[in-house]
Amino acid sequence: MDIKGKVQQELSQLDAESKEEVLENFSRFKQYLAEKVEIGESLGLSEEKLAKTTEIVANYLAKHEEPRNREEKILMELWKSGTKEEQNTLAHMLLEMVRKS
């Protein structure tokens, strides 16, 4: 299974309560992403692989979840209005944001 399939499988396996816990609070959302980035880094994923994984998560959220707070709403609007290149840049920025939090 490729990385996209693995990410989508993990996201779809989150039960509704766990998903709500992660998405209802932006600080918790950043913490969740930071934990996943740390796992990816410990597995030796490159910066570009981490960004690609971030893109997959963002695409999934944009298609399947409603924003739970204003920060997620802004991120979704930016994501949906951006080109593929801009989305890649935003994915890299999200990685830096969670690393610094």
C-alpha positions as CSV (number, residue, x, y, z in Angstrom):
1,M,0.0,0.0,0.0
2,D,1.4,3.4,-0.9
3,I,1.6,6.3,1.5
4,K,-1.6,7.9,0.3
5,G,-3.5,4.7,1.0
6,K,-1.9,4.3,4.4
7,V,-2.8,7.9,5.4
8,Q,-6.4,7.6,4.2
9,Q,-6.8,4.3,5.9
10,E,-5.6,5.7,9.3
11,L,-7.8,8.8,8.9
12,S,-10.9,6.6,8.1
13,Q,-10.2,4.4,11.1
14,L,-10.4,7.3,13.6
15,D,-13.7,6.9,15.4
16,A,-16.0,9.9,15.5
17,E,-15.2,10.7,19.2
18,S,-11.4,10.6,18.5
19,K,-11.8,12.7,15.4
20,E,-13.9,15.3,17.2
21,E,-11.4,15.5,20.0
22,V,-8.6,16.2,17.5
23,L,-10.5,18.7,15.4
24,E,-12.6,20.6,17.9
25,N,-9.6,22.5,19.3
26,F,-6.9,24.0,17.1
27,S,-4.1,23.5,19.7
28,R,-5.0,19.8,19.9
29,F,-5.1,19.6,16.1
30,K,-1.5,21.0,16.0
31,Q,-0.4,18.6,18.7
32,Y,-1.9,15.7,16.8
33,L,-0.1,16.8,13.6
34,A,3.2,17.3,15.5
35,E,3.0,13.7,16.9
36,K,2.5,12.4,13.4
37,V,5.4,14.5,12.0
38,E,7.6,13.1,14.8
39,I,6.7,9.6,13.8
40,G,7.4,10.3,10.2
41,E,10.8,11.8,11.0
42,S,11.7,8.9,13.2
43,L,10.9,6.6,10.3
44,G,13.3,8.6,8.1
45,L,10.8,10.3,5.9
46,S,12.2,13.2,3.9
47,E,10.9,16.7,4.1
48,E,9.1,16.3,0.8
49,K,7.5,13.0,1.9
50,L,6.3,14.7,5.1
51,A,4.8,17.6,3.0
52,K,3.2,15.1,0.7
53,T,1.6,13.3,3.6
54,T,0.4,16.7,5.0
55,E,-1.2,17.4,1.6
56,I,-3.0,14.1,1.7
57,V,-4.4,14.8,5.2
58,A,-5.4,18.4,4.1
59,N,-7.2,17.1,1.0
60,Y,-9.0,14.5,3.1
61,L,-10.1,17.0,5.7
62,A,-11.2,19.5,3.0
63,K,-13.3,16.9,1.3
64,H,-14.7,15.0,4.4
65,E,-14.8,17.3,7.4
66,E,-16.3,20.6,8.3
67,P,-14.0,23.0,10.1
68,R,-14.6,23.1,13.9
69,N,-13.0,26.4,14.6
70,R,-12.0,29.6,12.9
71,E,-8.4,28.5,12.4
72,E,-9.4,25.4,10.6
73,K,-11.9,27.4,8.5
74,I,-9.1,29.8,7.4
75,L,-6.8,26.8,6.6
76,M,-9.6,25.1,4.6
77,E,-10.3,28.3,2.6
78,L,-6.6,28.8,1.9
79,W,-6.3,25.1,0.9
80,K,-9.3,25.1,-1.4
81,S,-8.3,28.4,-3.1
82,G,-4.7,27.4,-3.7
83,T,-3.1,25.8,-6.7
84,K,-1.2,22.5,-6.3
85,E,2.0,24.5,-5.9
86,E,0.5,26.8,-3.3
87,Q,-0.9,23.8,-1.4
88,N,2.6,22.2,-1.4
89,T,3.9,25.5,0.1
90,L,1.2,25.6,2.7
91,A,1.9,22.0,3.6
92,H,5.6,22.9,4.2
93,M,4.4,25.9,6.3
94,L,2.1,23.6,8.3
95,L,5.1,21.3,9.0
96,E,7.2,24.2,10.3
97,M,4.3,25.5,12.4
98,V,3.8,22.2,14.2
99,R,7.5,21.8,14.7
100,K,7.7,25.1,16.4
101,S,4.6,24.6,18.6
